Amino acid sequence: MNGYQHLGLDERRDIYRMVATGRSARQIADALGRHPSTIYRELKRNRHLARRSRRQRYGRKPRGLHIPVAKTIGARPQEITDRSSFGHWEGDLLIFMREYGKANLTSLVERRSCLTFLALNPRRHSPAS
């Protein structure tokens, strides 16, 4: 016989405690005096107990609108906020529900005079520029 001994409950607890602190399987094996394959086998068999999360390699990336703080409405200059001069335009995209058709509108409004331009977009997405 090769003298293999099963992992005890205390060793298993130590393994998962060390995994939670971010130690690698080889570091855990050295600390417990076990072969690294024993640690890998334990982690593979009981993946649901190891709380270490893995990054998804494929799939959807998080989609969200990231607007830098310097570009927010609250950070606009006072001249624009109080509408004291002509020439500051505000743009917006109006997306309609699909049952109303594929068309969407782009609106441009001059902030002082409220002059408004509406442009028809034939699709829901802007072309890449």
The first five atom37 places (N, CA, C, CB, O) and aatype in JSON, in Angstrom:
{
  "aatype": [12, 2, 7, 18, 5, 8, 10, 7, 10, 3, 6, 1, 1, 3, 9, 18, 1, 12, 19, 0, 16, 7, 1, 15, 0, 1, 5, 9, 0, 3, 0, 10, 7, 1, 8, 14, 15, 16, 9, 18, 1, 6, 10, 11, 1, 2, 1, 8, 10, 0, 1, 1, 15, 1, 1, 5, 1, 18, 7, 1, 11, 14, 1, 7, 10, 8, 9, 14, 19, 0, 11, 16, 9, 7, 0, 1, 14, 5, 6, 9, 16, 3, 1, 15, 15, 13, 7, 8, 17, 6, 7, 3, 10, 10, 9, 13, 12, 1, 6, 18, 7, 11, 0, 2, 10, 16, 15, 10, 19, 6, 1, 1, 15, 4, 10, 16, 13, 10, 0, 10, 2, 14, 1, 1, 8, 15, 14, 0, 15],
  "atom_mask": [
    [1, 1, 1, 1, 1],
    [1, 1, 1, 1, 1],
    [1, 1, 1, 0, 1],
    [1, 1, 1, 1, 1],
    [1, 1, 1, 1, 1],
    [1, 1, 1, 1, 1],
    [1, 1, 1, 1, 1],
    [1, 1, 1, 0, 1],
    [1, 1, 1, 1, 1],
    [1, 1, 1, 1, 1],
    [1, 1, 1, 1, 1],
    [1, 1, 1, 1, 1],
    [1, 1, 1, 1, 1],
    [1, 1, 1, 1, 1],
    [1, 1, 1, 1, 1],
    [1, 1, 1, 1, 1],
    [1, 1, 1, 1, 1],
    [1, 1, 1, 1, 1],
    [1, 1, 1, 1, 1],
    [1, 1, 1, 1, 1],
    [1, 1, 1, 1, 1],
    [1, 1, 1, 0, 1],
    [1, 1, 1, 1, 1],
    [1, 1, 1, 1, 1],
    [1, 1, 1, 1, 1],
    [1, 1, 1, 1, 1],
    [1, 1, 1, 1, 1],
    [1, 1, 1, 1, 1],
    [1, 1, 1, 1, 1],
    [1, 1, 1, 1, 1],
    [1, 1, 1, 1, 1],
    [1, 1, 1, 1, 1],
    [1, 1, 1, 0, 1],
    [1, 1, 1, 1, 1],
    [1, 1, 1, 1, 1],
    [1, 1, 1, 1, 1],
    [1, 1, 1, 1, 1],
    [1, 1, 1, 1, 1],
    [1, 1, 1, 1, 1],
    [1, 1, 1, 1, 1],
    [1, 1, 1, 1, 1],
    [1, 1, 1, 1, 1],
    [1, 1, 1, 1, 1],
    [1, 1, 1, 1, 1],
    [1, 1, 1, 1, 1],
    [1, 1, 1, 1, 1],
    [1, 1, 1, 1, 1],
    [1, 1, 1, 1, 1],
    [1, 1, 1, 1, 1],
    [1, 1, 1, 1, 1],
    [1, 1, 1, 1, 1],
    [1, 1, 1, 1, 1],
    [1, 1, 1, 1, 1],
    [1, 1, 1, 1, 1],
    [1, 1, 1, 1, 1],
    [1, 1, 1, 1, 1],
    [1, 1, 1, 1, 1],
    [1, 1, 1, 1, 1],
    [1, 1, 1, 0, 1],
    [1, 1, 1, 1, 1],
    [1, 1, 1, 1, 1],
    [1, 1, 1, 1, 1],
    [1, 1, 1, 1, 1],
    [1, 1, 1, 0, 1],
    [1, 1, 1, 1, 1],
    [1, 1, 1, 1, 1],
    [1, 1, 1, 1, 1],
    [1, 1, 1, 1, 1],
    [1, 1, 1, 1, 1],
    [1, 1, 1, 1, 1],
    [1, 1, 1, 1, 1],
    [1, 1, 1, 1, 1],
    [1, 1, 1, 1, 1],
    [1, 1, 1, 0, 1],
    [1, 1, 1, 1, 1],
    [1, 1, 1, 1, 1],
    [1, 1, 1, 1, 1],
    [1, 1, 1, 1, 1],
    [1, 1, 1, 1, 1],
    [1, 1, 1, 1, 1],
    [1, 1, 1, 1, 1],
    [1, 1, 1, 1, 1],
    [1, 1, 1, 1, 1],
    [1, 1, 1, 1, 1],
    [1, 1, 1, 1, 1],
    [1, 1, 1, 1, 1],
    [1, 1, 1, 0, 1],
    [1, 1, 1, 1, 1],
    [1, 1, 1, 1, 1],
    [1, 1, 1, 1, 1],
    [1, 1, 1, 0, 1],
    [1, 1, 1, 1, 1],
    [1, 1, 1, 1, 1],
    [1, 1, 1, 1, 1],
    [1, 1, 1, 1, 1],
    [1, 1, 1, 1, 1],
    [1, 1, 1, 1, 1],
    [1, 1, 1, 1, 1],
    [1, 1, 1, 1, 1],
    [1, 1, 1, 1, 1],
    [1, 1, 1, 0, 1],
    [1, 1, 1, 1, 1],
    [1, 1, 1, 1, 1],
    [1, 1, 1, 1, 1],
    [1, 1, 1, 1, 1],
    [1, 1, 1, 1, 1],
    [1, 1, 1, 1, 1],
    [1, 1, 1, 1, 1],
    [1, 1, 1, 1, 1],
    [1, 1, 1, 1, 1],
    [1, 1, 1, 1, 1],
    [1, 1, 1, 1, 1],
    [1, 1, 1, 1, 1],
    [1, 1, 1, 1, 1],
    [1, 1, 1, 1, 1],
    [1, 1, 1, 1, 1],
    [1, 1, 1, 1, 1],
    [1, 1, 1, 1, 1],
    [1, 1, 1, 1, 1],
    [1, 1, 1, 1, 1],
    [1, 1, 1, 1, 1],
    [1, 1, 1, 1, 1],
    [1, 1, 1, 1, 1],
    [1, 1, 1, 1, 1],
    [1, 1, 1, 1, 1],
    [1, 1, 1, 1, 1],
    [1, 1, 1, 1, 1],
    [1, 1, 1, 1, 1],
    [1, 1, 1, 1, 1]
  ],
  "atom_positions": [
    [[0.81, -1.19, 0.0], [0.0, 0.0, 0.0], [0.85, 1.25, 0.0], [-0.92, 0.0, 1.18], [2.01, 1.24, 0.42]],
    [[0.27, 2.32, -0.47], [1.04, 3.55, -0.57], [0.92, 4.43, 0.67], [0.59, 4.33, -1.76], [1.55, 5.48, 0.72]],
    [[0.16, 4.04, 1.67], [0.06, 4.79, 2.9], [-0.84, 6.02, 2.8], [0.0, 0.0, 0.0], [-0.69, 6.96, 3.59]],
    [[-1.79, 6.02, 1.84], [-2.69, 7.17, 1.68], [-3.62, 7.26, 2.86], [-3.49, 7.06, 0.37], [-4.21, 6.27, 3.27]],
    [[-3.76, 8.46, 3.42], [-4.71, 8.71, 4.49], [-5.71, 9.76, 4.02], [-3.99, 9.17, 5.79], [-5.35, 10.74, 3.37]],
    [[-6.96, 9.53, 4.37], [-8.0, 10.49, 4.0], [-7.79, 11.79, 4.76], [-9.39, 9.92, 4.29], [-7.19, 11.83, 5.83]],
    [[-8.32, 12.85, 4.18], [-8.28, 14.13, 4.87], [-9.26, 14.1, 6.03], [-8.62, 15.3, 3.91], [-10.38, 13.63, 5.89]],
    [[-8.83, 14.59, 7.15], [-9.7, 14.68, 8.31], [-10.56, 15.93, 8.25], [0.0, 0.0, 0.0], [-10.33, 16.82, 7.43]],
    [[-11.54, 15.98, 9.11], [-12.45, 17.12, 9.15], [-11.7, 18.42, 9.47], [-13.55, 16.88, 10.17], [-12.01, 19.47, 8.9]],
    [[-10.73, 18.34, 10.38], [-9.96, 19.54, 10.73], [-9.14, 20.03, 9.53], [-9.03, 19.25, 11.92], [-9.03, 21.23, 9.3]],
    [[-8.57, 19.09, 8.78], [-7.79, 19.48, 7.6], [-8.7, 20.11, 6.54], [-7.06, 18.25, 7.0], [-8.32, 21.1, 5.9]],
    [[-9.87, 19.55, 6.35], [-10.81, 20.13, 5.39], [-11.2, 21.55, 5.79], [-12.07, 19.24, 5.28], [-11.26, 22.44, 4.94]],
    [[-11.46, 21.77, 7.06], [-11.78, 23.13, 7.54], [-10.62, 24.08, 7.28], [-12.13, 23.11, 9.04], [-10.81, 25.21, 6.86]],
    [[-9.4, 23.58, 7.56], [-8.21, 24.41, 7.33], [-8.08, 24.78, 5.84], [-6.94, 23.68, 7.81], [-7.73, 25.91, 5.51]],
    [[-8.37, 23.82, 4.96], [-8.27, 24.07, 3.52], [-9.21, 25.2, 3.12], [-8.6, 22.78, 2.71], [-8.8, 26.14, 2.44]],
    [[-10.48, 25.11, 3.53], [-11.45, 26.12, 3.12], [-11.22, 27.47, 3.8], [-12.87, 25.63, 3.41], [-11.54, 28.52, 3.24]],
    [[-10.67, 27.43, 4.99], [-10.31, 28.68, 5.66], [-9.18, 29.38, 4.9], [-9.89, 28.41, 7.14], [-9.2, 30.6, 4.72]],
    [[-8.18, 28.59, 4.45], [-7.06, 29.17, 3.69], [-7.49, 29.63, 2.3], [-5.93, 28.16, 3.57], [-6.98, 30.63, 1.79]],
    [[-8.42, 28.91, 1.69], [-8.94, 29.33, 0.38], [-9.65, 30.67, 0.53], [-9.9, 28.26, -0.21], [-9.53, 31.54, -0.34]],
    [[-10.39, 30.84, 1.61], [-11.13, 32.09, 1.83], [-10.18, 33.27, 2.04], [-12.05, 31.95, 3.05], [-10.53, 34.41, 1.74]],
    [[-8.98, 32.99, 2.54], [-8.01, 34.08, 2.73], [-7.2, 34.34, 1.47], [-7.07, 33.76, 3.88], [-6.37, 35.26, 1.44]],
    [[-7.43, 33.54, 0.42], [-6.78, 33.81, -0.87], [-5.51, 33.02, -1.13], [0.0, 0.0, 0.0], [-4.79, 33.33, -2.07]],
    [[-5.23, 32.03, -0.33], [-4.01, 31.25, -0.55], [-4.22, 30.26, -1.68], [-3.59, 30.51, 0.73], [-5.33, 29.79, -1.9]],
    [[-3.15, 29.94, -2.4], [-3.23, 29.0, -3.51], [-3.23, 27.57, -2.98], [-2.06, 29.21, -4.5], [-2.92, 27.33, -1.82]],
    [[-3.56, 26.63, -3.85], [-3.6, 25.21, -3.47], [-2.2, 24.72, -3.09], [-4.17, 24.36, -4.61], [-2.06, 23.91, -2.18]],
    [[-1.19, 25.19, -3.78], [0.19, 24.78, -3.44], [0.62, 25.31, -2.08], [1.17, 25.28, -4.53], [1.3, 24.61, -1.32]],
    [[0.24, 26.52, -1.76], [0.57, 27.08, -0.44], [-0.16, 26.3, 0.65], [0.19, 28.57, -0.37], [0.41, 26.05, 1.72]],
    [[-1.4, 25.93, 0.39], [-2.17, 25.15, 1.36], [-1.53, 23.78, 1.56], [-3.65, 25.0, 0.9], [-1.42, 23.3, 2.68]],
    [[-1.11, 23.16, 0.45], [-0.48, 21.84, 0.53], [0.8, 21.9, 1.36], [-0.17, 21.3, -0.89], [1.05, 21.02, 2.18]],
    [[1.6, 22.93, 1.17], [2.83, 23.08, 1.96], [2.51, 23.26, 3.44], [3.66, 24.26, 1.45], [3.18, 22.69, 4.29]],
    [[1.48, 24.05, 3.73], [1.12, 24.31, 5.12], [0.61, 23.06, 5.83], [0.07, 25.41, 5.19], [0.86, 22.87, 7.02]],
    [[-0.1, 22.2, 5.1], [-0.68, 20.99, 5.7], [0.22, 19.77, 5.57], [-2.01, 20.7, 5.09], [-0.06, 18.73, 6.17]],
    [[1.29, 19.88, 4.78], [2.18, 18.74, 4.57], [1.55, 17.68, 3.69], [0.0, 0.0, 0.0], [1.8, 16.49, 3.87]],
    [[0.74, 18.09, 2.75], [0.06, 17.19, 1.81], [0.54, 17.47, 0.4], [-1.48, 17.34, 1.9], [1.14, 18.51, 0.13]],
    [[0.26, 16.54, -0.5], [0.6, 16.74, -1.91], [-0.42, 17.71, -2.52], [0.61, 15.37, -2.69], [-1.6, 17.66, -2.18]],
    [[0.03, 18.61, -3.43], [-0.91, 19.56, -4.04], [-2.09, 18.91, -4.74], [-0.18, 20.43, -5.03], [-3.18, 19.47, -4.76]],
    [[-1.89, 17.71, -5.31], [-3.01, 17.05, -5.99], [-4.12, 16.67, -5.02], [-2.52, 15.8, -6.73], [-5.29, 16.63, -5.4]],
    [[-3.77, 16.41, -3.77], [-4.77, 16.1, -2.75], [-5.65, 17.33, -2.5], [-4.09, 15.65, -1.43], [-6.87, 17.22, -2.37]],
    [[-5.02, 18.49, -2.44], [-5.76, 19.73, -2.21], [-6.64, 20.04, -3.41], [-4.8, 20.91, -1.92], [-7.81, 20.4, -3.26]],
    [[-6.07, 19.91, -4.63], [-6.85, 20.16, -5.84], [-8.06, 19.23, -5.91], [-5.98, 20.0, -7.09], [-9.15, 19.65, -6.27]],
    [[-7.85, 17.96, -5.56], [-8.95, 16.99, -5.6], [-10.05, 17.38, -4.61], [-8.42, 15.56, -5.29], [-11.23, 17.3, -4.94]],
    [[-9.66, 17.79, -3.43], [-10.64, 18.2, -2.41], [-11.43, 19.41, -2.89], [-9.94, 18.51, -1.07], [-12.65, 19.47, -2.73]],
    [[-10.74, 20.38, -3.47], [-11.42, 21.58, -3.95], [-12.34, 21.26, -5.12], [-10.41, 22.64, -4.35], [-13.42, 21.85, -5.24]],
    [[-11.93, 20.35, -5.98], [-12.75, 19.98, -7.13], [-14.01, 19.24, -6.69], [-11.95, 19.12, -8.11], [-15.1, 19.47, -7.23]],
    [[-13.87, 18.37, -5.73], [-15.02, 17.59, -5.26], [-16.05, 18.46, -4.54], [-14.56, 16.47, -4.35], [-17.25, 18.19, -4.59]],
    [[-15.58, 19.47, -3.88], [-16.47, 20.29, -3.04], [-16.42, 21.75, -3.46], [-16.09, 20.16, -1.56], [-16.22, 22.64, -2.64]],
    [[-16.61, 21.99, -4.74], [-16.54, 23.36, -5.26], [-17.54, 24.3, -4.6], [-16.79, 23.35, -6.75], [-17.26, 25.48, -4.42]],
    [[-18.7, 23.77, -4.25], [-19.73, 24.62, -3.66], [-19.32, 25.16, -2.29], [-21.03, 23.84, -3.54], [-19.9, 26.14, -1.82]],
    [[-18.33, 24.54, -1.65], [-17.88, 25.02, -0.35], [-16.81, 26.1, -0.47], [-17.35, 23.86, 0.48], [-16.65, 26.93, 0.42]],
    [[-16.08, 26.09, -1.56], [-15.03, 27.09, -1.77], [-15.71, 28.39, -2.21], [-13.98, 26.62, -2.82], [-16.38, 28.42, -3.24]],
    [[-15.53, 29.42, -1.47], [-16.24, 30.68, -1.71], [-15.51, 31.6, -2.68], [-16.46, 31.41, -0.4], [-15.88, 32.76, -2.84]],
    [[-14.5, 31.1, -3.32], [-13.73, 31.91, -4.24], [-14.48, 32.01, -5.56], [-12.31, 31.33, -4.46], [-14.8, 30.99, -6.17]],
    [[-14.76, 33.22, -6.0], [-15.52, 33.38, -7.24], [-14.57, 33.54, -8.42], [-16.46, 34.59, -7.15], [-13.49, 34.12, -8.29]],
    [[-14.98, 33.03, -9.55], [-14.17, 33.12, -10.75], [-14.79, 34.11, -11.7], [-14.01, 31.75, -11.43], [-16.02, 34.25, -11.76]],
    [[-13.95, 34.8, -12.44], [-14.42, 35.75, -13.43], [-14.92, 34.98, -14.65], [-13.3, 36.75, -13.82], [-14.28, 34.02, -15.09]],
    [[-16.05, 35.4, -15.17], [-16.56, 34.77, -16.38], [-15.69, 35.13, -17.55], [-18.02, 35.18, -16.64], [-15.36, 36.3, -17.75]],
    [[-15.32, 34.15, -18.34], [-14.47, 34.42, -19.48], [-15.27, 34.93, -20.66], [-13.7, 33.19, -19.88], [-14.81, 35.78, -21.42]],
    [[-16.46, 34.4, -20.81], [-17.29, 34.77, -21.95], [-18.65, 35.21, -21.44], [-17.43, 33.59, -22.95], [-18.95, 35.1, -20.25]],
    [[-19.45, 35.7, -22.32], [-20.78, 36.12, -21.93], [-20.9, 37.62, -22.0], [0.0, 0.0, 0.0], [-20.03, 38.31, -22.52]],
    [[-21.98, 38.11, -21.48], [-22.25, 39.54, -21.57], [-21.42, 40.32, -20.59], [-23.72, 39.81, -21.34], [-21.23, 39.92, -19.44]],
    [[-20.94, 41.42, -21.06], [-20.25, 42.35, -20.18], [-21.31, 43.25, -19.56], [-19.16, 43.19, -20.96], [-22.36, 43.49, -20.17]],
    [[-21.05, 43.75, -18.38], [-22.05, 44.62, -17.76], [-22.3, 45.85, -18.62], [-21.61, 45.05, -16.36], [-21.37, 46.54, -19.04]],
    [[-23.57, 46.1, -18.87], [-23.92, 47.25, -19.68], [-24.5, 48.31, -18.77], [-24.92, 46.88, -20.81], [-25.43, 48.05, -18.0]],
    [[-23.97, 49.46, -18.87], [-24.48, 50.55, -18.08], [-23.89, 51.84, -18.62], [0.0, 0.0, 0.0], [-22.83, 51.84, -19.25]],
    [[-24.57, 52.87, -18.38], [-24.12, 54.16, -18.87], [-23.17, 54.75, -17.84], [-25.31, 55.11, -19.14], [-23.57, 55.03, -16.71]],
    [[-21.93, 54.93, -18.22], [-20.95, 55.53, -17.33], [-20.69, 56.94, -17.81], [-19.64, 54.69, -17.27], [-20.06, 57.14, -18.85]],
    [[-21.15, 57.9, -17.05], [-20.94, 59.31, -17.38], [-19.95, 59.87, -16.37], [-22.28, 60.12, -17.38], [-20.21, 59.83, -15.16]],
    [[-18.81, 60.38, -16.84], [-17.85, 60.96, -15.89], [-18.47, 62.11, -15.11], [-16.6, 61.44, -16.64], [-19.37, 62.8, -15.61]],
    [[-18.01, 62.32, -13.89], [-18.58, 63.35, -13.02], [-18.46, 64.73, -13.65], [-17.88, 63.33, -11.66], [-19.34, 65.57, -13.47]],
    [[-17.39, 64.96, -14.39], [-17.19, 66.27, -15.02], [-18.22, 66.56, -16.1], [-15.79, 66.36, -15.6], [-18.39, 67.72, -16.48]],
    [[-18.91, 65.55, -16.61], [-19.88, 65.72, -17.7], [-21.33, 65.71, -17.23], [-19.69, 64.65, -18.72], [-22.23, 65.75, -18.06]],
    [[-21.58, 65.66, -15.94], [-22.95, 65.61, -15.45], [-23.62, 66.98, -15.52], [-22.99, 65.08, -14.01], [-22.95, 68.0, -15.64]],
    [[-24.93, 66.98, -15.45], [-25.7, 68.22, -15.53], [-25.35, 69.14, -14.36], [-27.21, 67.92, -15.54], [-25.29, 70.36, -14.53]],
    [[-25.13, 68.58, -13.21], [-24.8, 69.39, -12.05], [-23.47, 70.11, -12.16], [0.0, 0.0, 0.0], [-23.23, 71.07, -11.43]],
    [[-22.6, 69.67, -13.06], [-21.28, 70.27, -13.21], [-21.22, 71.27, -14.37], [-20.24, 69.19, -13.43], [-20.14, 71.73, -14.74]],
    [[-22.39, 71.61, -14.95], [-22.35, 72.55, -16.07], [-22.08, 73.97, -15.58], [-23.68, 72.5, -16.86], [-22.45, 74.32, -14.46]],
    [[-21.44, 74.79, -16.42], [-21.12, 76.16, -16.02], [-22.37, 76.99, -15.71], [-20.31, 76.85, -17.11], [-23.46, 76.7, -16.22]],
    [[-22.2, 78.0, -14.88], [-23.32, 78.86, -14.46], [-23.96, 79.56, -15.66], [-22.84, 79.9, -13.44], [-25.17, 79.75, -15.68]],
    [[-23.16, 79.96, -16.65], [-23.66, 80.64, -17.85], [-24.7, 79.8, -18.58], [-22.49, 80.97, -18.81], [-25.68, 80.33, -19.11]],
    [[-24.49, 78.49, -18.59], [-25.43, 77.6, -19.25], [-26.66, 77.38, -18.37], [-24.76, 76.25, -19.59], [-27.79, 77.33, -18.87]],
    [[-26.45, 77.25, -17.08], [-27.54, 76.98, -16.16], [-28.56, 78.12, -16.13], [-27.0, 76.74, -14.77], [-29.77, 77.88, -16.13]],
    [[-28.08, 79.37, -16.11], [-29.03, 80.48, -16.04], [-29.52, 80.95, -17.42], [-28.4, 81.65, -15.31], [-30.28, 81.92, -17.5]],
    [[-29.09, 80.3, -18.48], [-29.55, 80.56, -19.85], [-29.33, 82.02, -20.27], [-31.03, 80.21, -19.99], [-30.21, 82.63, -20.88]],
    [[-28.17, 82.56, -19.93], [-27.9, 83.97, -20.22], [-27.41, 84.21, -21.64], [-26.89, 84.49, -19.24], [-27.46, 85.35, -22.11]],
    [[-26.93, 83.19, -22.34], [-26.42, 83.42, -23.7], [-26.99, 82.37, -24.66], [-24.87, 83.37, -23.72], [-27.34, 81.26, -24.26]],
    [[-27.07, 82.77, -25.91], [-27.58, 81.9, -26.97], [-26.46, 80.95, -27.43], [-28.13, 82.75, -28.18], [-25.29, 81.32, -27.4]],
    [[-26.81, 79.76, -27.84], [-25.85, 78.85, -28.45], [-25.56, 77.59, -27.67], [0.0, 0.0, 0.0], [-24.7, 76.8, -28.06]],
    [[-26.25, 77.37, -26.58], [-26.05, 76.15, -25.79], [-27.19, 75.19, -26.1], [-25.99, 76.47, -24.25], [-28.36, 75.45, -25.8]],
    [[-26.83, 74.06, -26.72], [-27.82, 73.1, -27.19], [-27.86, 71.9, -26.25], [-27.51, 72.65, -28.62], [-26.86, 71.51, -25.65]],
    [[-29.04, 71.35, -26.15], [-29.25, 70.15, -25.36], [-29.81, 69.08, -26.28], [-30.21, 70.43, -24.16], [-30.81, 69.31, -26.97]],
    [[-29.18, 67.9, -26.31], [-29.63, 66.83, -27.2], [-30.25, 65.69, -26.43], [0.0, 0.0, 0.0], [-29.88, 65.42, -25.28]],
    [[-31.18, 65.02, -27.06], [-31.83, 63.89, -26.43], [-32.26, 62.9, -27.5], [-33.04, 64.34, -25.58], [-32.51, 63.29, -28.65]],
    [[-32.35, 61.64, -27.13], [-32.79, 60.59, -28.05], [-34.1, 60.03, -27.52], [-31.71, 59.46, -28.2], [-34.17, 59.6, -26.37]],
    [[-35.14, 60.03, -28.36], [-36.44, 59.5, -27.98], [-36.61, 58.13, -28.63], [-37.6, 60.48, -28.4], [-36.68, 58.02, -29.86]],
    [[-36.68, 57.11, -27.83], [-36.83, 55.74, -28.33], [-38.25, 55.29, -28.03], [-35.78, 54.77, -27.69], [-38.67, 55.27, -26.87]],
    [[-38.98, 54.91, -29.06], [-40.37, 54.5, -28.91], [-40.47, 53.0, -28.74], [-41.19, 54.95, -30.12], [-39.56, 52.26, -29.1]],
    [[-41.59, 52.55, -28.19], [-41.82, 51.12, -28.05], [-41.92, 50.49, -29.43], [-43.1, 50.86, -27.22], [-42.37, 51.13, -30.39]],
    [[-41.52, 49.24, -29.54], [-41.44, 48.58, -30.84], [-42.78, 48.52, -31.57], [-40.91, 47.19, -30.66], [-42.8, 48.53, -32.8]],
    [[-43.88, 48.44, -30.85], [-45.17, 48.36, -31.55], [-45.54, 49.66, -32.25], [-46.27, 48.0, -30.57], [-46.46, 49.67, -33.07]],
    [[-44.85, 50.76, -31.94], [-45.09, 52.02, -32.64], [-44.18, 52.19, -33.85], [-44.91, 53.17, -31.7], [-44.25, 53.22, -34.53]],
    [[-43.34, 51.22, -34.12], [-42.47, 51.27, -35.3], [-41.01, 51.3, -34.92], [0.0, 0.0, 0.0], [-40.64, 51.37, -33.75]],
    [[-40.17, 51.26, -35.95], [-38.73, 51.22, -35.74], [-38.12, 52.61, -35.58], [-38.06, 50.51, -36.88], [-37.0, 52.74, -35.09]],
    [[-38.84, 53.63, -36.0], [-38.28, 54.98, -36.02], [-38.14, 55.55, -34.61], [-39.15, 55.9, -36.88], [-38.94, 55.26, -33.72]],
    [[-37.12, 56.34, -34.44], [-36.87, 57.06, -33.2], [-36.47, 58.48, -33.56], [-35.76, 56.36, -32.35], [-36.12, 58.77, -34.7]],
    [[-36.54, 59.38, -32.58], [-36.25, 60.78, -32.84], [-35.04, 61.25, -32.04], [-37.46, 61.64, -32.5], [-34.8, 60.82, -30.92]],
    [[-34.28, 62.14, -32.66], [-33.24, 62.88, -31.97], [-33.75, 64.31, -31.84], [-31.86, 62.82, -32.72], [-34.16, 64.92, -32.83]],
    [[-33.73, 64.84, -30.63], [-34.18, 66.22, -30.44], [-33.0, 67.09, -30.02], [-35.32, 66.29, -29.39], [-32.18, 66.68, -29.2]],
    [[-32.93, 68.28, -30.57], [-31.94, 69.28, -30.2], [-32.7, 70.54, -29.8], [-30.92, 69.56, -31.38], [-33.5, 71.06, -30.58]],
    [[-32.46, 71.03, -28.59], [-33.17, 72.2, -28.08], [-32.13, 73.24, -27.66], [-34.12, 71.82, -26.89], [-31.22, 72.95, -26.88]],
    [[-32.29, 74.46, -28.19], [-31.42, 75.55, -27.76], [-31.97, 76.04, -26.43], [-31.35, 76.72, -28.84], [-33.17, 76.3, -26.32]],
    [[-31.13, 76.17, -25.42], [-31.6, 76.39, -24.05], [-32.19, 77.78, -23.81], [-30.48, 76.17, -23.1], [-33.08, 77.91, -22.97]],
    [[-31.74, 78.81, -24.51], [-32.28, 80.15, -24.23], [-33.58, 80.4, -25.0], [-31.25, 81.23, -24.6], [-34.58, 80.82, -24.41]],
    [[-33.56, 80.15, -26.31], [-34.73, 80.48, -27.13], [-35.73, 79.33, -27.24], [-34.29, 80.88, -28.5], [-36.84, 79.53, -27.73]],
    [[-35.35, 78.13, -26.79], [-36.16, 76.91, -26.9], [-36.41, 76.52, -28.35], [-37.5, 77.11, -26.17], [-37.38, 75.82, -28.65]],
    [[-35.55, 76.97, -29.26], [-35.62, 76.55, -30.65], [-35.36, 75.05, -30.69], [-34.61, 77.33, -31.54], [-34.39, 74.57, -30.12]],
    [[-36.24, 74.31, -31.38], [-36.18, 72.85, -31.35], [-36.04, 72.28, -32.75], [-37.41, 72.28, -30.68], [-36.74, 72.69, -33.67]],
    [[-35.13, 71.32, -32.9], [-34.98, 70.54, -34.12], [-35.25, 69.09, -33.78], [-33.56, 70.72, -34.76], [-34.77, 68.58, -32.77]],
    [[-36.03, 68.44, -34.62], [-36.29, 67.01, -34.47], [-35.78, 66.31, -35.72], [-37.8, 66.71, -34.25], [-36.08, 66.73, -36.83]],
    [[-35.0, 65.25, -35.53], [-34.48, 64.48, -36.65], [-34.93, 63.03, -36.5], [-32.93, 64.57, -36.73], [-34.86, 62.46, -35.41]],
    [[-35.4, 62.45, -37.58], [-35.87, 61.07, -37.59], [-34.69, 60.12, -37.73], [-36.9, 60.84, -38.73], [-33.85, 60.29, -38.61]],
    [[-34.62, 59.13, -36.86], [-33.62, 58.06, -36.95], [-34.31, 56.83, -37.5], [-32.94, 57.77, -35.55], [-35.31, 56.39, -36.94]],
    [[-33.81, 56.24, -38.59], [-34.49, 55.1, -39.17], [-34.36, 53.81, -38.34], [-33.97, 54.86, -40.54], [-35.17, 52.9, -38.51]],
    [[-33.37, 53.73, -37.47], [-33.16, 52.52, -36.67], [-33.02, 52.87, -35.2], [-31.92, 51.74, -37.17], [-32.9, 54.04, -34.83]],
    [[-33.02, 51.83, -34.36], [-32.89, 52.03, -32.93], [-31.46, 52.31, -32.51], [-33.4, 50.84, -32.2], [-31.23, 52.78, -31.39]],
    [[-30.49, 52.03, -33.38], [-29.09, 52.2, -33.03], [-28.44, 53.22, -33.95], [-28.35, 50.85, -33.11], [-28.8, 53.34, -35.12]],
    [[-27.49, 53.94, -33.42], [-26.76, 54.89, -34.23], [-25.68, 54.15, -35.03], [-26.13, 56.01, -33.34], [-25.13, 53.16, -34.55]],
    [[-25.38, 54.63, -36.23], [-24.3, 53.97, -36.99], [-22.95, 54.26, -36.34], [-24.31, 54.45, -38.46], [-22.74, 55.31, -35.74]],
    [[-22.05, 53.31, -36.47], [-20.7, 53.5, -35.92], [-19.98, 54.55, -36.73], [-19.89, 52.16, -35.92], [-20.05, 54.58, -37.95]],
    [[-19.27, 55.43, -36.02], [-18.56, 56.49, -36.74], [-17.07, 56.35, -36.56], [-19.01, 57.87, -36.25], [-16.31, 57.15, -37.09]]
  ]
}
